[in-house]
Amino acid sequence: TVISTNGSIQKGIRIDSAGRVITPYQPAFYAYRSGDGNVGGDQDLSCNVADVNIGGHYNTSNFRFTAPVAGTYSFTFHAMNNQTNPGSSTIFIQKNGVNYHYFHIVNSHPSSSSSTVIMTLAVGDYIFCHGSNFHWNGGSQNKYPTFCGHLLG
């Protein structure tokens, strides 16, 4: 059975025969930046590897998540400060190209921080992260910075 509201079909939301809501294609992603190094000036987080990308809505070329359905989403980003720069790191999350939220990471090494935001998105809204004075270390074990998100409902 497909749930409909006012005659419109909500893609991906189904009810099984026991009455449980199932969402097998619920948008979700977990991405990180490959390689390693330090960034001094303002730059995108370039999370170009996606270990999880249900629905393919996170783009590893332009580093954006684009909402396929309207709803409430949760996004978390994690970063480490620049190992060679004494200044603090600043990480921004943008919604449709406009700064939505930011956080700082103190200037002592090694310091890292995470932040989570919950926001309402319309179909086609996109989320993007950038920052300054951060370190990255990709690979199978050291994954940072990271950027992840999923549809809550």
N, C-alpha and C positions, 0 to 999 in steps of 0.2 A: 504494500500500500504506500502511496506517495502522499505526504502531507501537503495540502493546498490551503491557501489563505485567499479568500475573495476570488477564487478561480485561478490563481497563479500557482504554478508548481515550484516548489522549493527543491532545487537540484541537490542530490546527494543525501537527503534526509529520508529515511525509510523506517517503517515499523514492521518488525518481523511478526510471525504468527503468534508469538507469546506476548505481543504488545510492547516489546522493547524497542526504543529508538536506536537505530544504528546509522552510522555515518561513515561508510567505508572510504569515502573520498574526501574526508574533512581536510582542508588545507593545513599543512604543517611543514616547517622546514627547520633545518639546523645547518648552518654554514660557518665556515672559518676561512681564514686567509692562508694560502700556501706560502712556503718559503720562510725566510726570517730576516729580521733587520729592525731598524728604527726609523720612525717618521718624525721629523721636526716640525714642519709647518702643517697647515690645514690640508687634509687629504681624506678621500673616502676610505672606508675601512677595507674595501676590496675583498670581501669574503667570497672568494672565487671557487670554493669547493663546497658542495652540498652533500653531506652524508645522508640527509633525509630531505626529500622534496616531494611530498605527497601532493599530487596534482600538477607539479611543475610550475608553481606560481612564483617561485623565487628564481630570479635570473642571475646566473653566475657571470654574465658578461657585463651587465650594467648595475649589478648588486642591489637590485630592488625587489621587494615583494609587492605584487599587485593583487589586490583583493578580488577574488573571483565572485564572491557573494557578499552582500551587505551583512554586517553583523558586528559583534564585539570580539576583538582580537586581543591576545596577549603577546607582547614582544619582550625579549630579554636580550641584552647585549653585555658582553664582558670584554674587558681590555686590561692591558698591563702598561704601566708608565714606560716612557722612553728610557733605556738603560744608560744613555750617554748625555741626556739633557737634564739640567737641574730644575727646569720648570715643571709645573704640574701639567698633567694631561687633561684634556677636555674632550669629551665624547658627546656628540649630538645625534639625536634621531629626528629625522624630518618626515613630515606628512605632506605629500604633494609639493615638495621643494621648499617647505617652510619649516623652520625650527620648531619642534614640538616639545622636546625635553632634552636636558643635558645633565651631565654629571662630571665631577672632577676626580682625578686620582692624584693623591699626594705625591710629592716629588722625591720620595726616598725609594731606593731600589732594594728588593723587589716589592713593588706595590701593585695591586690589581684591584679592580672593583667591577661590580655588576649592577645593573639597574633593570627593573621591569616596569613596563607601562601597559595599561589596559586602555584601549581606545576603540571607538566606534568608527567603522569605515563603510563607505559606500562602494558599490561595484566600480572598479577601475582606480580607486585611490591607491597610491603607492607609498611605501615606507622605505627609507634609505638612511644609512648611518655614515657619519664622517667624524673626524677628530683631528687633534693635534698632539704632538709629543707622545706618541704611543709606540710600543714595541710589538712586533709580531713574530710568532714562531709556529709555523704550520707543521704538518706531519701527522702521523697516525696517533701519537701520544700527546704532543704539545700543541693543542689547538687553541690559539688565541691570536687576534681577537675572534670572538664568536658572535653570531647574530642568529637568533632563532625566534620563531613565532608560530602561533596556531589559532584557529578559530575557536572561540569559546561557545558561541551560539548566536 
